Structure formats: C-alpha cells, structure tokens
Amino acid sequence: MGDEASAPPNGSGNVGRICYAIGVQISIAASVRRAQPSDTVALTELVNRAYAVEAAFVEGTRTDAEEIAGLIDSGGFLVLEYGGGICAAVLFQPPGERHGSPPAHAYFGMLSVLPELQGMGLGARLVRVAEAMAEAAGATAMTLRVVNLREELRRWYKGLGYREVGTAPYQHPSLKRPCHFIEMAKPLTPMVAACSSAGREIGAA
C-alpha cells in the first residue's frame, strides 16, 4: 500500500471541536479524537472512498481493515466525527516515530474526507491540528508524500505552506501507470513557542 496524503501518543480523549455549516439546512458538529478499534470498519471505508480517484492509476482499494486496525492500534489516526459517523481522518506520526525520517520531523498521511464533504475545510483543519500536535512534541518540520499524478493535491498542499523536497518510489503490485511519490515538507515553529500555539489550536479545533 502507498502512504500518500489525500497523512499519536496513547490516549482516547478528544483533541478539540469544530462546527461547519453545509448549505442552508444541514450542519455538522465534529470532534477531533484518536481513532479506536471500533472505528476500523468505518475508517477503512472512509479512506477507500476518499482515494477512489486513484483507481485511474492503481488497481484495487487504497487500504484494508487489517492495515487500518494496525495503525489504530499504534495510536496513529485522528478522526473527525459527524452525526455518529466519521467524516474525515488523518494518519499522524510524531517526531521520531517514522522510520527513515529525521528525528525532529513529524509526518502525516492518508488524509481522507468523505467525497460529499470535500471543499469545506475539514482536511485543512485536520492538517492544522496535526501540525500543532507536532510542534508541541518538538517537531521542526511536518512531512508528507503525495503521488506525482495527483497534481491537484500538490497544489493544495502548496497552498498550506508545503514545498517539494524530494522523491521516493511508489511501490504497489498493481500499477496501471508509472508513478512515484513527491515528498513535501513544511517548517514548524520552535518547540518553546509551539506549546502555546498548540494549546490555542487544539482548544479551538
């Protein structure tokens, strides 16, 4: 499976709250929290729906329940809820936890938003919360990977302050077209200032 973004310490408490209005009549109240084992099925479905567009260059689904269960068990997913379900999620790894990354770099991937709710700021909010948590953990940079064929995502992440810093192979047994990862990074606030910033961001999420 690839690990591109569309993405924590142990504990299950809420990280923060947000509320968005959709259209005129529908509103969503969502809380940012760490995923639990009971979220496995819903989270697997969410990620696969969000990444269905990648069927243009790779066969099969983006992930499966086994992979998601393992990532949940490691404490790596943050999720946004609405109406008793999950509408968005991101895989977050604090500094020092991602193999092959500099010890002061944090990482996020598998950023996923329900297709019908995309364009409402949910993904950007999750990225900001992950960045605030990374800063509070002492990270000096946040990193991600995106498939080079997803030009719209590269533009979106550039709009959030991320810049291309390298490439990496895209390894999947059923590629329809040659492709590779673009590695992107964003400098973060020094740790001393970040603790205050993280508190404000998470409290307002």
C-alpha positions in Angstrom: 0.0 0.0 0.0 1.2 3.5 -0.7 1.2 6.1 2.2 0.4 9.3 0.4 -1.7 12.0 1.9 -5.2 13.0 0.0 -1.4 11.6 6.3 -0.1 10.0 18.4 0.6 9.3 21.8 -1.6 6.8 23.6 -5.0 8.0 24.9 -8.5 8.4 23.6 -9.6 11.8 24.8 -10.9 14.4 22.4 -8.4 16.7 20.9 -10.8 19.5 20.1 -14.1 20.5 18.5 -15.2 22.2 15.3 -18.5 23.0 13.7 -19.2 23.6 10.0 -22.4 24.6 8.2 -23.3 22.8 5.0 -25.7 24.6 2.6 -28.6 26.2 4.5 -30.2 23.4 6.4 -27.5 20.9 7.3 -24.8 21.4 10.0 -22.1 19.2 11.2 -20.6 19.2 14.7 -17.3 17.2 14.6 -14.8 16.4 17.4 -11.1 15.6 16.7 -10.1 12.5 18.6 -7.9 9.5 18.3 -9.4 6.5 16.5 -10.4 3.4 18.4 -10.6 -0.2 17.4 -14.4 0.1 17.0 -13.7 2.6 14.2 -11.9 0.1 12.0 -14.7 -0.6 9.5 -15.9 3.0 9.2 -12.3 4.3 8.8 -11.4 1.7 6.2 -14.5 2.7 4.2 -13.7 6.4 4.5 -10.1 6.1 3.3 -11.1 3.9 0.3 -13.9 6.3 -0.7 -11.6 9.3 -0.4 -8.9 7.6 -2.5 -11.2 6.0 -5.1 -9.9 8.6 -7.7 -6.6 6.8 -7.6 -8.2 3.8 -9.4 -7.1 5.7 -12.6 -3.5 4.5 -12.0 -3.7 1.6 -9.5 -5.8 -1.5 -9.2 -7.6 -2.3 -6.0 -8.6 -0.4 -2.9 -6.3 2.1 -1.1 -6.3 0.1 2.2 -7.9 -2.8 4.1 -9.2 -3.4 7.6 -6.1 -5.2 8.6 -3.8 -2.3 7.8 -6.2 0.2 9.4 -6.5 -1.9 12.6 -2.8 -1.9 12.9 -2.5 1.8 12.5 -5.3 2.4 15.0 -3.6 0.1 17.5 -0.4 2.2 17.2 -2.4 5.3 18.0 -1.8 6.9 14.7 -5.2 8.1 13.5 -7.0 11.3 14.3 -10.7 11.5 13.2 -13.5 14.0 12.8 -17.0 12.8 13.7 -20.4 14.0 12.5 -23.8 12.5 13.1 -22.4 9.5 14.8 -20.0 8.7 12.0 -16.6 9.6 10.7 -16.3 12.3 8.0 -12.5 12.9 7.9 -9.3 11.3 9.2 -5.6 11.6 9.1 -2.6 9.4 10.0 -0.3 11.3 12.3 3.2 10.2 13.4 5.1 12.5 15.9 8.8 13.2 15.5 11.0 10.2 15.9 8.3 7.6 15.0 8.6 7.3 11.2 11.3 5.0 10.0 13.9 6.8 7.8 12.8 10.3 8.8 15.0 12.8 10.7 14.2 12.5 14.4 12.8 16.0 14.6 10.4 15.6 11.7 6.7 14.6 12.1 4.6 13.0 9.4 1.0 12.8 8.2 -0.6 10.7 5.5 -3.9 9.1 4.4 -5.7 12.4 4.8 -9.2 11.5 3.9 -12.5 13.4 3.7 -15.9 12.0 2.6 -16.3 12.9 -1.1 -19.6 14.7 -0.5 -18.0 16.9 2.2 -14.8 17.8 0.4 -14.1 21.5 -0.1 -15.4 22.5 3.3 -12.2 22.9 5.1 -12.2 19.7 7.1 -9.0 18.4 5.6 -7.2 21.7 6.3 -8.4 21.7 9.9 -7.0 18.2 10.4 -3.7 19.3 9.0 -3.6 22.3 11.3 -4.3 20.1 14.3 -1.7 17.6 13.3 0.8 20.5 12.9 0.0 21.9 16.3 0.5 18.5 17.9 3.8 18.0 16.1 5.0 21.4 17.3 4.1 20.6 20.8 6.0 17.4 20.5 9.1 19.3 19.4 9.0 18.8 15.7 10.9 21.2 13.5 9.1 20.1 10.3 6.0 18.3 9.1 6.4 16.0 6.1 4.1 14.1 3.7 4.1 12.2 0.5 1.8 12.6 -2.5 1.7 10.6 -5.8 3.1 12.7 -8.6 0.0 12.1 -10.7 -2.2 13.9 -8.1 -1.3 17.4 -9.3 -4.4 18.9 -7.6 -3.2 17.6 -4.2 0.3 19.0 -4.8 -1.2 22.4 -5.4 -3.5 22.1 -2.4 -0.6 21.3 -0.1 1.5 24.1 -1.5 -1.4 26.4 -0.5 -0.9 25.2 3.0 2.8 26.1 3.0 4.3 22.8 2.0 7.1 22.6 -0.6 8.6 19.7 -2.6 11.8 18.4 -1.1 12.4 15.1 -2.9 11.0 12.0 -4.5 10.5 8.3 -3.5 9.4 5.1 -5.3 5.7 4.3 -5.3 5.6 0.5 -4.6 2.3 -1.2 -5.5 1.8 -4.6 -7.2 -0.9 -3.4 -9.5 0.1 -0.1 -11.0 -1.6 0.8 -14.3 0.7 3.8 -14.9 4.3 4.5 -13.8 4.3 7.0 -10.9 6.3 8.0 -7.9 5.9 9.9 -4.6 6.7 13.6 -4.3 8.0 14.3 -0.7 6.8 17.6 0.7 7.7 19.4 3.9 6.8 22.5 5.9 8.9 24.1 8.7 7.2 24.3 12.1 7.5 26.7 15.0 10.3 26.1 17.5 9.1 23.9 20.4 9.1 26.7 23.1 6.7 28.8 21.1 4.8 25.8 19.8 3.5 24.7 23.2 1.4 27.9 23.4 0.4 27.7 19.8 -0.7 24.1 20.0 -2.8 24.8 23.0 -4.7 27.5 21.2 -5.1 25.5 18.0 -6.3 22.3 19.7 -8.6 24.2 22.0 -10.2 25.9 19.1 -10.5 22.9 16.9 
